[in-house]
Amino acid sequence: HNVHIISTDLPARLRPVRGISFHRVQVVSYPLFEYPPYTLALATKIADIIREEAIDLVHVHYAIPHSIAAVLGRDMASSDVPIVTTLHGTDVQLVGLEPSYREVTRYGMLLSGGLTAVSKYLAEKTSEEFSLDRPIKVIPNFIDTRSFRRRRDPRLRRKLARPDEKILIHVSNFRDIKRPWEAVEIFAGIAEAFPSRLFLVGEGPARTRAEHSVRDLGLDDRVTFIPFVERVQGWLAQADLLLHPSEMESFGLVPLEAMSCGLPVIAYRTGGLPEVVEDGKSGALVPVGDVRAAVAAGRELLGDTAAWEACSKGGQETARKRFSLGRIV
């Protein structure tokens, strides 16, 4: 197979591999336009690749704007190449439901030859919200469980915390929907019971609010912000608990990565997360926004070695049996 990846930036984890080509979308700004016409530039690039490379399939991630760009690109190339659109959540649950975008989002999905969603929850919600009378195939996200595994690194562990301290971690793109400041609040409650440290990994607009929470709670010496980490599995494997207080998740890839690394998860019971994190088997799910319940669940897991080990093994088993790369592909 020859795979052509089209994007505005080179994906951070993509390495040069034979058969994989990267094509950058050049978006040009003009004073005439208040916003750069990204969708049109993408459609043009898709048309070019369809014509030049004899493409057999166009697979787009997110219904808006990528499915629309793919349809335009196919039409410009005078091609009948099939389009498959994978729904990830934000595209149809937030942006796509806005009155300005709802109809065009539905149009892109209807003109796609195939629709997939990363969870049963997302497939059902999308069909309901957009009145789609067509099937949506559920193909969950997946990970390489050989890479994401419980591999302790004593030297890194000593750098992160003292032997008597628990390590808690939060990994996200720091958007408001991820509520990273609530990870800080949950940590504050857990830290009252156990010597511990919190590492917040990632970048995004909600980081500032999380930083304010750290200062307000007097946790400056126990909380560390880490920018983008390419191999996050190394960090997950040293930690004792993942805090994932997202208010909405269509799937929950970070919790799955943590589970595969033997890391119990504390998360909110929302969206497709219950399809990934099994309450009591791989961690604990509590109501959205219930910081007190999350603190109690975290304290209970960290205070009970047998329960922690059971969740650690349970998460690894779920990742391996249900979400491994080979199985899903």
N, C-alpha and C positions, 0 to 999 in steps of 0.2 A: 504494500500500500504506500501511496504518497499522500502525505497530509500537509495541507497548507493552512497555517494559522494566520488569521487576519485580525489585527488589533492596533490600537494607537500606541501601545508600548509593548516591549518585549516582556512576556510573562516572567516573573522573578525566578521561578524554579525551572524554567525551560533550559535544557542543555543541548548543545549541537548533537543531533542524532541523524544518521543517514535516513532519508525518506521524509524528514520533517523540514518544512520551509516556513520562514516567518515573513510576513508582508505587513509593513507599517502603513497605516492610514494617515495621510497628511491632511490635517484640517487647517485651512487657511482662514484667517480673520480679516474682514474688511470693515472699514468704518461704517459702511452702509448697513451692516448687520449688527443688531444688538447682541445676538448670540451666534457663535460659529455654527455653520450648517453641517454638523458632524454626520447626520444620517445620510445626506446626499454624497458626501465624500466616501463614506463606507459603501454605499450602493455602487458607486463608480468603481471602487476597488474590487468589489465582489464580481461585477460584470467583467472586469479585466481578467481576473483569475479564471472565471468560468470559460472565457474565450481562449485564453492562452494555454491552459493546463488540461483541457478536456475533463473537467470535473464531473464526477458521477453523483455526488451528493453534497449538499450544502447543509451543515449542521450549525444552527445558531443557538446561542445561550441568551436567554431573556427574550420575551415576546416583543418588548418595546425597548429600543427602537430597532433591534436587530432583525426581527422577522420581516418588518416592513422594508428595511434596507435590502434584505435578501430577495424579496419579491420584486423590488424595483431593479435590482441588479440582474436578476434572471430575465426580466422583460427586456432590459436594454441589450442583453446578450442574445436575444431571440432564442432562448434555450427552454427546454422543458425539464431541466434537471430538478429532481425532487428536493424539497426543503423539509428538514426536521427541526422543530423548535423545542428546546428544553426549557421548561419553566422552573425558576428557582425560588420565586416567592415575592420579592420586592416588585418585580415587573408586573405582576398581576394583582397583588394584594394591596399595594400602596399606590404607585404611580399609575398603573393601569386602570384603577377604579376612579381616578380623578375624571370629572366630566369632560375636561379638555382632551383626555387621552383614551377614554373607555372604548369608543367606537373604533378607533384606529387600532387599538390593541386587539380587539375581537376580530377585526378584519385580518390582521396578520396571522392570527391563530387559525382562522377558517381557511386561509390560502396556503397554510403549511400542509405538506403531504402527510406528515406525522407529528403528533404532539406527545411529549413525555414530561413527566413531573418527578421531582425527587422524593415525594412522599405521597402516601394515600390521602392524607389530610389535604395537601395542596391540590391534588387532582380533583377531589370532590368539591373543594371550595371554589376552584376555578370554574368547574362545570356549572355550579350553582350561580355564582356571581355574574357570569357572562352568558348564561343560558345557552351553553354549548351542547348541541345534539350530535356529539361525535366522541369517540373514545379517547381517553388520555392514558397512555401507557405509563405505569409507575416503574421507574428504574432508579433505585436509590443511589445516592452518592456512595463512593467506595474509597478504600485506602489500601495501600500496600502494607499489610500487617507484618511483613518481614522487616520493613523499615521502622514502622511505629510499633515498638515493643518495649518491654520493661528491661531497659539496659542501663544499669546503674554506673555512674561515673564518679568514683569517690573524690577525685580532685575537684570536679565541678561542684559536687555536693558541698564540699568544705568551703568553697568560695562563696556559695549562696547563703549558707546558714551554719550555725553551730550544731553540733551533734544532737543537742537536746531540743532544738527548735523544729517545728513543723513548717513545711514549705507549702504555701497556697499560691495558686496561679490563676490569672485571668488572661485569655487571649481573644482579641477581637479587632475589628476595624474602627472601634471607638466611635461609632455612630450613636445617636441618642437611643435608638431602638435596642442597643446592646446594654444600656444602663451600667456602664462601668463604675459609676459612683456608688451604685448599690453593692457592687463587689467589695468596695472599700468599707461600706457600712457593715456588710456581713462579716468581713474579716475582723472589724473592730470588736464585734461581739464574740467571735471565736477566740481572738487574741486575749480576751479577758480570762479565758480558761486554760489556754495553752501558750507556752512560749512559741512564737511563730513569726514568720515573715511572709509578705505578700509581694508577688512580682506581677506587674501589669504589662503585658506584652502587646505592642501594636501602636498604631498612630491613628488619629482621626479627630473630628471636631469636638467630641465629648470628653477629650482628655483634660481640657481645662477644668471642667466641672469636677472631674475625678480628683484632680490636683487640689482643688479647693476643699473637697471632702477630706482628703488626707491631712491638710493643714488644720481644718476645723476640728478634727478628731484627735489632733496631736500625735499623728502616726508617722511623722516625717522620717524617723530613724528606723522604721520597720517596714516601710513600703518603698519599692523601687520601680520606676518606670523604665521599660526597655523598649527601644524602637523596634522596627521590623526585624524579625529573626528568620533567616532562610530555612534552617533546620530546626523547627520548633520541637520535634520529637525528642531532641536531647534535653530540652528544658522540662518537657512533660514527664519524662522518665525519672527525673530527680524529685518531682513534687509529691505531695501527699494528698492534695485535694484540688480539684478544678472548680472554680466559682464561675457560673455561667447564668447571670440573672437577666437574660434577654427577654424582653416583653413579647417578642414574636419570633419564631423560628419555623421555617418551612421544613427543615430537616435537622440541622445541628451537626455540622462537620467537625467543629472543634471538640465538642463532647465525644464524638466517635474517635477522633485521634487520641484524646486523653484515655478513653476506655481501652483502646488497643495498646496503650503504654501502661496499662495496669493502674490507671489513676481514677479513683471514684469521683463521681460528678455530683455537684449540688446545682440544681437548675430549677427554673420555673416550669410548671406544667402548662405548656402552651404549644399550639400548632402541631408540627410533626415530631416534636421532641420525644413524646411518649413512645413513638415508633422506634426510637434509637436508645434512649436511656430508660431502662426498666427499673421502676421504683423498688428499692429493696434488693435488687440484684446487681446493678452496676452503679448505684448511687441513690440519690433521693430527689424527688420532684415535689415542689411545694407551690401553693398558689402564687400567681404573678404579683409581685410587689410585697409579699409577706416576708420581710427581712427577718423578723423574729423567728419564723418557722425555719428559714434557711439556716440561721445561727444555731438553732436547736439541733437540726439535722447534722450540721457540720460537727458540732460538739459530740454528738452521739457516735458518729463514725470514728472520729479521731480518738475518742476515749475508749473504744472497744476494739481491741486488736483483732479479735476473731471476725467481727462484723466488717472491719476494714478489709481484711484479707479476702473475705468472701466476695465483697463487691469488686475488689481488684481482679480476682480471678474470673468473676462473672462477666465483667466488662470485656476482658480479653477474649473470653469464650464467645460472647455475642459478636464482637468485631470479626473474629476469625470465621465463625460459622455463617454469619448473615451478611457481612459487608466487606468481605475480602475482595481485592481487585479481580482475581481469577473468577470468583463466583459470579460477581455482578456482570463483568464483561461477557 
